Amino acid sequence: MYVQKRGRKDFLIFPYVRTGCSLFIEDANILIDTSEDINAALNNSDIQKVEYILYSHCALDHTMGMRVIEQLKMDWLADSLGKKPDNPIEIASLPAILEDIKKQCTKYGSAIEYYEARRLVYTKEIRVFKKDNILIELVPADEQEHVAIFIISSNSQKIIYAPCDVKPFPKSEKFQDVDVLVIGNTIVGDILKDGFVLNEDNPLRKELFTLDEIDMIRKQYGIKRVIITHLEEDWGKSYDDYRELERELNLIYFAYDGLKIRL
């Protein structure tokens, strides 16, 4: 989806600006993760309704936009009269991830539990989510199950969504022969922002994937196409740079705000 020109330069920043990492499943109104600027991302893609929010893990850059729940569900006038909203948003994830998110607090207490008390949301522990012809399986990326990888199936096609903290990539036959792998936390190149050289002994190489490692995962599981997400400012590349780099790579592409993947 591309932003329409509206006669003001303010509206032409997409896809060059990058909001936080998130995914919206249009057919089921499912949002995965709420980055701090999720409002801008939803508005950019003209998303009007969110019925479910799934979380990949509790890192702040994936959760701190949860106040979008207020914009989606809060009717301040009705609330002042003691009326509670209908059809609260379902907040769901692996049990350990939900427990982590409920610990994210202000001095007034847990943010999610506040929204639950006002009937804006309810929480649900899940390992599998199903709605209509969409099936989502949450695969733990770590032994403690504090990070989830999503396998999204529709009819005979599959997408793996693995946005963050998934190195080492877990081994599973469930990843075999999927159509698209969307994966984050990948270092793009050895020369980064302001000419910084990422040497072979840099600790980032242990924490994040290199493009060669991503290509190895693609080949190991026979994945048809890879899309790199969670692209950091420190990589020092623009939308145009990523488009140019795609020409040098084999079946590896780069995400941008408003990108649509069709199954």
Secondary structure as the mmCIF struct_conf table of DSSP 4:
data_model
#
loop_
_struct_conf.conf_type_id
_struct_conf.id
_struct_conf.beg_label_comp_id
_struct_conf.beg_label_asym_id
_struct_conf.beg_label_seq_id
_struct_conf.end_label_comp_id
_struct_conf.end_label_asym_id
_struct_conf.end_label_seq_id
HELX_LH_PP_P HELX_LH_PP_P1 VAL A 3 LYS A 5
BEND BEND1 GLY A 7 ARG A 8
HELX_RH_3T_P HELX_RH_3T_P1 LYS A 9 LEU A 12
TURN_TY1_P TURN_TY1_P1 PHE A 14 TYR A 16
BEND BEND2 VAL A 17 VAL A 17
STRN STRN1 LEU A 23 ILE A 25
HELX_RH_3T_P HELX_RH_3T_P2 GLU A 26 ALA A 28
TURN_TY1_P TURN_TY1_P2 ASN A 29 ASN A 29
STRN STRN2 ILE A 30 ILE A 32
TURN_TY1_P TURN_TY1_P3 GLU A 36 ASP A 37
HELX_RH_AL_P HELX_RH_AL_P1 ILE A 38 ASN A 44
TURN_TY1_P TURN_TY1_P4 SER A 45 ASP A 46
STRN STRN3 TYR A 52 LEU A 54
BEND BEND3 SER A 56 SER A 56
HELX_RH_AL_P HELX_RH_AL_P2 LEU A 60 THR A 63
TURN_TY1_P TURN_TY1_P5 MET A 64 ARG A 67
HELX_RH_AL_P HELX_RH_AL_P3 VAL A 68 LYS A 73
HELX_RH_AL_P HELX_RH_AL_P4 TRP A 76 SER A 80
TURN_TY1_P TURN_TY1_P6 LEU A 81 GLY A 82
HELX_LH_PP_P HELX_LH_PP_P2 LYS A 83 PRO A 85
BEND BEND4 ASP A 86 ASN A 87
HELX_LH_PP_P HELX_LH_PP_P3 PRO A 88 PRO A 88
STRN STRN4 ILE A 89 SER A 93
HELX_RH_AL_P HELX_RH_AL_P5 PRO A 95 LYS A 102
TURN_TY1_P TURN_TY1_P7 LYS A 103 LYS A 103
STRN STRN5 CYS A 105 THR A 106
TURN_TY1_P TURN_TY1_P8 LYS A 107 TYR A 108
STRN STRN6 GLY A 109 SER A 110
HELX_RH_AL_P HELX_RH_AL_P6 ALA A 111 ALA A 117
TURN_TY1_P TURN_TY1_P9 ARG A 118 ARG A 119
BEND BEND5 LEU A 120 LEU A 120
STRN STRN7 VAL A 121 GLU A 125
BEND BEND6 ARG A 127 ARG A 127
STRN STRN8 VAL A 128 LYS A 131
TURN_TY1_P TURN_TY1_P10 ASP A 132 ASN A 133
STRN STRN9 ILE A 134 PRO A 140
BEND BEND7 ALA A 141 ASP A 142
TURN_TY1_P TURN_TY1_P11 GLU A 143 GLN A 144
BEND BEND8 VAL A 147 VAL A 147
STRN STRN10 ALA A 148 SER A 154
TURN_TY1_P TURN_TY1_P12 ASN A 155 SER A 156
STRN STRN11 GLN A 157 ALA A 162
BEND BEND9 CYS A 164 ASP A 165
BEND BEND10 PRO A 168 PRO A 168
HELX_LH_PP_P HELX_LH_PP_P4 PHE A 169 LYS A 171
HELX_RH_3T_P HELX_RH_3T_P3 GLU A 173 PHE A 175
TURN_TY1_P TURN_TY1_P13 GLN A 176 ASP A 177
BEND BEND11 ASP A 179 ASP A 179
STRN STRN12 VAL A 180 ILE A 183
STRN STRN13 THR A 186 ILE A 187
BEND BEND12 ASP A 190 ASP A 190
STRN STRN14 ILE A 191 ILE A 191
HELX_RH_3T_P HELX_RH_3T_P4 LYS A 193 GLY A 195
STRN STRN15 VAL A 197 VAL A 197
TURN_TY1_P TURN_TY1_P14 GLU A 200 ASP A 201
TURN_TY1_P TURN_TY1_P15 PRO A 203 PRO A 203
HELX_RH_AL_P HELX_RH_AL_P7 LEU A 204 GLU A 207
BEND BEND13 LEU A 208 LEU A 208
STRN STRN16 PHE A 209 THR A 210
HELX_RH_AL_P HELX_RH_AL_P8 LEU A 211 TYR A 221
TURN_TY1_P TURN_TY1_P16 GLY A 222 GLY A 222
BEND BEND14 LYS A 224 LYS A 224
STRN STRN17 ARG A 225 ILE A 228
HELX_RH_3T_P HELX_RH_3T_P5 GLU A 233 TRP A 235
HELX_RH_AL_P HELX_RH_AL_P9 TYR A 239 GLU A 246
TURN_TY1_P TURN_TY1_P17 ARG A 247 GLU A 248
BEND BEND15 LEU A 249 LEU A 251
STRN STRN18 ILE A 252 PHE A 254
TURN_TY1_P TURN_TY1_P18 ASP A 257 GLY A 258
#
